[in-house]
Each structure stands twice: as structure tokens, then as C-alpha cells.
């Protein structure tokens, strides 16, 4: 029976590991890096618990998805006497539970090896281990291995990342790949290529490229075009790739996640050969928090995470992350997807389902995941750290790109047929108008009208970039706090002092009576029927989905604050502009109702062309 070294015991030094060491090891003492010996030192006497997010082994999922039969732990230790205890986590485990008797090693100034088979019962979700030391102990070259039935699946692995002027992120990740994957001596190094699709054409392609890492200068075609270029490169390389891992540029990643993904592919059961492997999104600022581990499209037409937020330094959340069962609200319509911050797709699936749609950014990954309808495999330790959405809110993305692309996708490939994107359009326009966000409401209509132009419009090379650039120019423009204060003084907004504003005030709201709620609903905050000029000001968050209904009612000025980036904008109530937008929306709705059947047919007919290699090669100017 063959054996695979599946997962290294991972200890690393980076901002996440330094700030959240319990993702790796929960220790009573200090853990110090020993670079000279490629080892780590458990410096103090005590218990070092490796039953963690990165260093437990997901035996339940390995038994489900792979041909794994037996599991082993290999440790290399040197120093004081130690006791090694296997642990396990069952469905209701709040803490690691000891399994069997501990293994003892006497003190030694030479490296000692400890190998033992892990005891797995029907209740085990994850297994791990604890090391109790009597003094200073070094650990190195330690890993979990797996015995499995059959032979290794042949895997030619491609990592593709798309970048636009994110040099610091991408150059760091290229360095990690070269050092820890290509330089590792592991099997993956012999079957690995990385394509960096440089949409900004700012990287030194010649200096960064080698036999296995290739930087491709590309037109600015967004994430959709960049990842599609990576797919084509993977399909046409020699030998042809079997699987491609799509990964965002502005992320932090542990190369160990990539290695485990490769190892997982090599031992999958035949029935999961066409599955996608999805990595979780952890919060870049709060590295222990998991924001999303696959998502789904709601009936209301919004994107939502499939799992609740989890804190992965808590053992019970590490277990919960593995045993989570999708509720019927998610499974009944099969509208689940894996985001492309970390998503591994079989090349055979791409050949069968076609390439992505030319939508630049937003919804490209969700549409593709829902289109393909493949099993989505997730596992502890497969992840990236990404900036959270609230610190990078962009109305050009959320109001223009999302509105347009969801509608295009639904008509072209049948994406999320049970999601009501017209409801989401109406809700977003109304929300922006209530908050005097006229520029952003107009972005929604720009998106709607571009959708109504049909597939010939969006299929033209250059249109996707041009429309996104246009949206960025038309969106509400933010200014720094000093300029914001100057504008407020010029408008004579009595009482506004940016130095006195706090996050508490920005995020606050106040209750409304039932009568006030009815008045706001009927008048859209005093902008129709019974129009009012409004008085005073309120401070509200920039985020488009925020609705502080109590504080905005009856105001003349709304001052939106992006506290993270220290910017803001002043919105002035304008009933005339409100009316213009409403009339424009009504005209658009009339056109939509008259033409939607024709548009659906035209978009559906365009699908074979828009998802073909021939179309994309022309679009990307690859011919």
C-alpha cells in the first residue's frame, strides 16, 4: 500500500503567525525559530499543543474524499525528555481529547525520530498531538503521512494569479513559491508551474520568470480576463496541466496550503476527480477570523458566506469548520460557489464547461462555480488571508459591476436562476436615494442600461475595462478629512468637527416610531410626495449596504465616512435630482419589460462564443 507525506507540521514566521500563534501551536512556553538548523525550538518546559487549525489532520474529510486507509505521525525531536500524546476532536469536542497512552522519548542531544500510527475511531473529525517537554526541545522535519489504496493520480499543477499594480504582494508570493515549493525537494516541485498574469504591465517579467514561474504581461482585462489567460496557458503548456489553482494577488498565503492541495489531488477518489478545492478567506487584519469558506447566492440576489463567522484559534470552531452541514436554504437551489481568492479547478472541467464570461471583475467566480455544479472540497489549513470587504468598499464594483454582471450571467449561462437580481437592483437604488447617494444610484442605472444593450456590447474587446474606468470616474468621490472639514465649513454645516467624530458615532443609529417609519417609506426620506428641505446633518458609514434609518431621517446633509482610509464625502439632499433618477429608472424598467425575453435569448445564444478559447484568444490579443 503506497504512502504519501500529506501535511507538514507547520511553524512559520510572518505577521499572522506572530499575532495569532494559536493557529499553529498553543504553547505554555516560547517557540523560537532556529534558521540555521531549519528547526523550531520549544524553549521552555511545558505543553505544546499542535491540535490546531494548521497542525491537526482532517481525517474525516480525508476518509470521505480520498482513498486514505491509515494515518501516521512522524516527529523529529532533539533536547530534553518529552511525552507525545495523540489527540482527537469529535463533533462535540470543545478541547482536544487524549487518545491512547503517550509516547516517551528520553533526553538526547542528537535528533530522535518518533513514528506511530494514529488511532482513528468513527467519532474522529480531526486528530492532532501534544508535546510535553521537560526543558528545551527542537522540532524539525515533522509531518503526517497517509497510506492509501491504488496508485497516485497524475497531477500537473498550475498556480495562476492575476495582478494589477500590486507589486509588493505578488513579488513576495513569487519568492515564497520559489523558495518553499520549487526549492522544497517535494514531488510538487517536479509538476508545478506558476503563471502571473500582469494586467498592469508593471512587473519585471524577465527578472521574475524562470522555467517554472512565468510572468505574462497582459491587457487590463480585470480578474476575469486575467484568470482566463491563466486557464488558457495551463491548457496549452507541455505537459498539459491537470488542475489550476486560481489565487488573488493581494493575499497572504502559506505555501503549505498549496502543497496540501497538490497532495489531496494525488489521492482523490475517482468520484471526486472533477471536484473543485476551495480555500477559505481569513481576515488579513484579524488573522484568526474566517470570513468565508465557500459562498452562495441568496434568493434576494446577494452574495453570502455559506458558514457563520468562525474564530480559528478556538478548538471548537476548528472542529465545527470541518463538520458544518449546509442548511437547506443553501442546498435547495444549488447556488453555491468557491471564490477565486483560492480555488483549484480541474482542467477537464474547464474544457467541458467553457471559459469564464468577459465581465472584468465581480461575479466571475460565483457564476463559474454555480455553472459548473461540482463538489466543493474545503479543509482546515487550506486558506489565504485577504483584506476584509469593509475596508475596500468601492461603489464602482458594488453598484456598477455587481449589478450588471449578475444580470448578464443569469441570462447567459442560467446563473442563479432562483436569485432575484431585479429585486436587488430596486433595493440598492432605493437605499442610495434614501441616503442621498445620487451618484451611486446612477451607477446602478448605468449598469442596468449596459446590461440592456445586450451581449454585442459587453463582448467587444476593451469595453469591460472602459466601463469600469467610467464607473470609477462617476462614483461618489471621497476626499481626505482635512478637505472634508473645509467643505463642511464652506457649506456652513453647523457643529460638524471631524476631530470629534468617532467610529461609535459613524456606526450609530437611533430607533424610529411606527409613524416615522411609514413617513420615511412614503416619502423616501422627504424627497417625494411631501417634500422637505431637511435640516442639520448626520454622519453615516460609507458602506453601501448600511442603512442607519433613524439618524438620516429629516436631514439636509449626510456626511459619509470611510474611517479606515480616513476619507469622506458630503451629500446634499436634492429632490430634483432624486426625481430625475426615478424617472430614468422608470424608463429603463419599461424598456426591460418590453425587451427582456429577446435579451435572454440573445445572451443565451452568445454563451458558446463568449466562453470559447477562440473568442478569448482574440479578446486577449493572444493570436
N, C-alpha and C positions, 0 to 999 in steps of 0.2 A: 504494500500500500504506500503510495508516494506521500511525501511530507512537504509542506510549504512553510517557510518562515513568514507568517502572516502580518504581524504587527510588532514593531519595535517598542520597547519600553521607552517612552518619550519624556525627556527632560530637555528643555531648551531655554535660552536666554534672550528674551525680547520684551517689549513693554507689556504685553499681555501676561506672560509667564511671571514677570516680576510683580505685577499688580495683582494678579489672580493665581497664585501658585497652586491653589487647591484644585484647579482644573487638571493638574498634573500629579501632585502628591500632597497629601495632608500630613504635615510633619510637626512633631513636638520640638524638633531641633532645626538646625540650619542645613540647607542644601547648597553646596558650593560647586561651581564649575571647575573642573581640572582639565583645561585645554591641552596641556602637554601630553596627558595620557588618554585623551578623548574619553574622559570619565566624569562622574559626578561624585562628590563626597558628602555622605551623610555625617555631618561633623560632630553631632552631639549624641549622647546616649538618649534613647527614646524610641517611639513608634513612628514609622514612616509608612503611611497608608497609600498604596497605589491603586486603590479601588475607586478610580476617578473617571471623569469624562474621557480623558485621553488614554488612560492606562488600565481600564477594565476591558474585558473582552466580551463582545456582544454574541454570546454563544447561542442564544435563542434565535437570533436572526441568521447567524451562520448556518444553523441546522435547517432553517426554513429555505434559504436562498441558495445554499451551496451543498456540495457533496461531502461536507465535513463529517468525520466519524469520531475522531478523538482529538483532544486538545492538550497542549503541553506548555509548560513554562520553563524557560532557560534563563538562569541568572549567573552572572559572573561577579564575584564579590571578593574584596580584599580588606583585611583590617581586623577589627575586634570581633569577638564572638557574636553570632546573630541567630535569631529564630525567625523562620519564614512561615507564615500562616496563610493558606489559601482562604479566600472569602467568596461569598456569593451574594447576589441580590435577587430575591424573589419579587413577585408582583407587589407585595405589601411591605417590602423591606424599607425601613427608614434609615438603617445603618448597615454597613457590611456585616454579614454573618459568617462566623468561622466555619470552615469545612474540614473535617478530619483533624489529625494531630499535626502540630507544627514540625517543620524540618529544622534540624540544628546544624550549625557549622561552627567549629572551633575557631578561635582566633588564628590568623595567619598573615604573614607579611608578603605572601605570594597569592596570586589570583587562584580562586577556587571556583569550580563550576557546580551548580546545582540544577539538575534536570528532574522534573517529575510530571506525571500525568495529572491533569486537573480532573477532579471528581465533579461530574455533571449529573444532576438529577432532573426530574421533569419540571421542577419548580424554578430552575435556574434561568434567569433572564440575562444577567451578566455575571462574570466571575472576575476576581482580582486577587491581590495579595497584600499582606502587610509584612514589613521587616522590622523586627525589634532588635535594636543594637545595644551592645554594652559599652560602646565607645565609637571612635571614628571608623567609618567603613566606606570604601569606594565601591561604586557600581558602574559597570560598563557592559556593552555588547549583549544586552539582555532583551529577550523577545518572547512572544507567544508563537507557537507553531501548531500546525493542523495536519492531521492525517486525513486523506480524502480518497474516495473511490474514483477509479478511472484515471484518465490522463489529464495533463494540463491542457486547457483550451489555448490555442494560439492567439496571442494578443499583440497587435501592433498599435501602440498607444500614442495619441496626439493630444497635446495641450495647446489650445488656441485661446489667445487673449486679444481683445481689441482695445486700442488705446488712442486717446486724443489729448495730447499735451499734458500727460501725467507721468513725466519722465522719472520722477523720484520713485514713484510706486513701481513702475514697470522695470526699471533698471535693477531695483532691489530684488524683485521677484525673479528676474533672469539670473541674477547672481546666486540666489538660493537654489534654483533649478540646476545650474551648472555645478555647484559645489555638492549639494546633498542628494541629487538624483543621478545626474550623469557621472558624477565623481564618486558615487557610493559603492560601486562594485556589485550592486544588486542586479538581479535579472532585468529589471525595468530599464536599466541604462542601455541595454542592447536592443531595446524595442521601443524607443522613445524619440519623439520629435516635438519641438515647440515652435508654433508659428505666432509671431507677434505682428498683428495687423495694425500698422501705424497710420491711422486716419489723419493724424495731424502732420505727418511727414517731418517730425522734429527729432527723431532718434537717429543716431549714427549707425545705420544699418550694417555697414561694412565692419565696424569695430565690434558690434554686439553679436553678429552672426557667426556661426561655425557649422560644422557638419550636422549638428542636431538641433540647434537653435537658429531659426531663420526669421529675420525681420523683413516684412514686406511693406514698403511704402504704398499707401492706398489712398484713394479719394476719400473725402469726408462723407461717408455714406452711413454714419451712425453705427450703433451696435448691431442692428440687423444686417447691414451690408458687410460690416467687418467680420462678424461671426460666420456669415455665409461664405466669405472669401476663405476663411479658415476651413470650412467644410469642404470646399472645392479642392483646396490644397491637400487636405487629408485623403480625399478620394483619388487624387491623381499622383500622389507620391509613390515611389517604389521602395519597398513593398507597400501596397495599399494599406492604409490604416484600417483597423477593425473597429476602433472606438475613438471618439473625440471628446475631450473634456473642455467645455466652454467655461471660461472664467473671466470675470470682470478685471479691469486694470487697477482700479482704485481700491484694492483689497489687500489685507494681510493674510497670508496663508502659511500653514506649516507643510513643508514638503512631505512629511509623514502621511498627511491626508491623501496626497496624490499616490504615494506608494501603496497604501492600503486599498485605494480604489483599483489600482492595477492588479493587486493580488486577489481582490474579490472577483474581478473579471475572469481570472485564470481558473477559478474553481466553481463557477456558477453551475447550477443545474441546467439541463437543456431547456426546460420550460421557462427559464428566466434569461435566456441568452439575449433576448431583444429588450430587456428591461433598461430603463434609464436609472442612473445612480445620481442622487441629488444630495448636495452638501448644504448644511444649514447655514443660515446667516446669523452670526453672533455680532453683538454691538461693538463697534470699534472703540467707542468711548467707555463703555462699561462691559469689559471683555468677558464677564461670566454670564451675561444675559443673552439668551437665544430669542431672536425676534421672529424668525420664520424658518420652518423646516417643511417645505412644500406649501403651496397656496392653492386657493380655489376661487372660482368666480361665483359671486353671490347672485341670487335671483334679482336683486336690485341693480345689478350691473357694476359691482365694485370688486376690487381685488382684496382678498382676505387671507391671513395665515391659517393653515389647517389646524395648528396646535395653539394652545394658550401660551402666553409668555412663560419661559422657564428660566430658573437660575441654576446653571450647570455646575456650580460648586456645592450644591445641595445633593446629597446622595439620592434622596427620594425622587428628585427631578431627573437625575441621570437614569434611574430605572424607569420612571414614567415616560421619558423620551423614547424608550425602546418599546414599551408595551402599549402605547397610545393607539386606540382604535378609532378610525374615522367615524364620526357620527353620521346618521342617515341624512342629515341636512347637507352633508358634503358628498356622500356617495350616491345619492339618488339620481343625480344628473350627470355624473362622471365629468365634472368640470374642474378637475384638479390638474395642477401643473408643477413643474420644477423650474425655478428661476435660473437664469443663466449667469448668476454670480458664481455658481459651481454646479454644472450639470454635465454628466457624461452620457453620450448618446451613441448607440451602435451605428456604424456606417450603413449597415444593411437597412436600418430603419429610415435613414435619410434617403437612400435610394428608392425605398418603397413609398415614402410619404411626400417626397419632394423637399425643396429648399424653403427657407422662410419667406415671408412676404416683405416687399421693399418699403417698410414703414419708418425707417430711420431709427427711432427709439420708442420704447414703451409698447407693451403688449406683444412684442415679437416672441418673447419666450413663453408667455402664457398661451398665446394662440397655438404655438408649435406643440407644447405639451398636451393641450387638450385635443389638438388634431390627431396626434399620434396614438393616444389611448393605450399607452404601455404601462406596465408595472413600474412604480417609482420606489426605488430602494433607498432608504435612509439608514444611517448607522452612527452611533456615537463616535466621535473622532473624525468624522468627515465634515469639514466645515471651512468657512472663511470668516474673517472679521470685516465688516463693512460699515461705513458711516451710516447712522440711522437716518430715516427718511425726514424726520422733522428738522434736521439741521441743514438739509439741502433741498428744501422745498422750492420748486420752480414752476410758476404758473404756465410758462410755455410748454412744459411737459405735462403737468396735471390737467390743465384746461384745454390746451390745443391738441397735443399728441395723443393723450389718452382718449379724449372724446372722438377724434377722427379715427384712430386706429382700431378701437374696439368695434366700431360700426363697419369699417372696411373688412375686418377679419370675420365678423359674423356673416356678412354677405358673401365673402369669397370662399371660405372653407367650411362654413357652418359652425364657426367658433361659438361656444357657449350659447346654444340655442334657447336656453331657459333663463338667460340673463336679459333684463330689460334695459338696454342702453339708452333708449329714449327717456325712460324714467330718470336715469342718472343725468342725462343732459338737462332735463327740465329742473331737476333738483339743484344742479350746480348753478344754472343761470339764476334761478330764484334766490339761491343763497348769496351769490355775488351781488345781486341787486339790492338785497336787504342790507348788505354791508357796504353799499356804495362802491363796490368793486367793479365799476363800469368797464374799465379796460379788460379785466379778466373775463367778464361776461361776454364781451365782444370776441375774445379769443375762442370761447365755446362756439360762437356762431361762425367764426372763421373756419373752425374745424368742421362743423356741420356742413357748411357750404362747400368746402373742399371735398368732403365725402360725396355730396350730391353731384359733383362733377363727373363721377364715375371712374372706372379703372384706367381709362386712357390718360387721365390727368396724373394719377399717382405713379403710373408705370414709366413716365418719362424720366430718363436719367437727369439728375440734378434737381428735380422737383422736391424730393424729400428733404434735401439739405436747405434749399431755398425757402421752403415753407416754414421750416423750424427756425431759421435765422429771422424770418419775418415775424414769427410769433415772439421771439426773444426781444425784438425791437418794439413790438406793440404791447407787450405785457406791462403791467404797472412797474415803474422804475423806482427802485429804492435808493435812498441817499444815506450817507453817514449821519450819526447822531448830531454832530455839530451843525450840519446843513439842515437837518430836520428841525432843530431848535430855531434856526434862523428863519425858516419858512413859517413856523408857528408864530413867531414874533411878528413877522410881516403881515400875517393874516389876523393879528390881534386875538389869538386864541387865549383867552384869559385863564391863567392858572396853570398852563402847561409848562413843566420844567423837567426836562429829560433826566436831570441829575437826581430827581426824586422818584423816578419810575423804577419799579422792581418787577421781578418775574411774577411775584404774587399778584400784583396789580394787573399785569398783562393777561394772566390766565384766569382772572376772576370773572364772576358773573353774579347776577342777583335774580331772585325769583320774580315772576310776573303773576298778576291776578288772572283769573279766567277771562275777565273783560279785556284786560290788556292784551292777552294772547289773541283774542278774537279781533281786536282792533288792528294788531300788527299783521294778522293773516289777511284781513280785508284790505288794508291799505299798503301792504308791503313796506312797512316802516314809514308811513306817511308820504308815499310817493304816487299814490293813485287814489281816485275817488275823493276822499277827504285829505287833500294835500296839506302838509305843514312844512314850514321852512326849517324847523328844528332849532334847538338851542344847545350851546355848550359842546363839549367833546367827550369822547370815550377812547380809552386805549385798549386795543384788542390784538390777538396774535395774528401773525402773517398767514398761518396755515389755512388753506382754502376750506378744509372741512370743519374748522372751528366755527361754532355758532353761539356766541355769548349774547343770546337774545335779550336778556334783561338790561345789560349795560348799553346796548346800541340804540334802544328804542328812544325816539324823540330827539335824537342828537342831530346837530348840523355837521359836525366834523367827527370823523373816525380816524384815529391815528394808529396805523398798523405797525407792529414792532416785530422784527426778526432779532430777538435778543442774542441769539448765538453768534450771529455775524455783525451785530451792533449796527443795524440799519433799520430804516423805516420809511413810511410814506404817509402823507396826509390825504385823506379822501374827503371830498366836499359833496354834500347832498345836492343832487341836481335832478329835479323832477323832469325837466325837459329831456335830458339825456336818457333817463330811465324810460320815458315814453318812446323815444327813438329806437331803443334796443328792443322793447316789447313789440313794436310794430315790425321791426326787421325779423324778429323771431316768428311772428305770426305769418309773415310772407314765406319764410323758409318752410314752416310746417305745411302750408298749403301746397308748396311745390313737392315736398316729401310725400304727402298723402297721394298726390296725383301720379308720382313717378317711381315710388318705391318698388313696385313689382318689376318694372323694367330694370331698375338699378340692380336689384338682386340677381336677375337673370344675367345681366352684363358682367357683374363681378364674378358670379359662379363660372361663367364661360371663360373668364380670363385666368382662372386658377391654374390650369395646366401650363400656360405660358409664364405666369409670374413666379412659379415655383420651379422652373426648369433651369438646368445648368446652362443651356444656350442663352436664355434671357439674361441670367445673372452675369455671365461672362461678358456680354455686351454692356450691361449696366455698369459693371465694374471696370470696363475698358481693359479686360484681360486678353482679348483676342490679339 
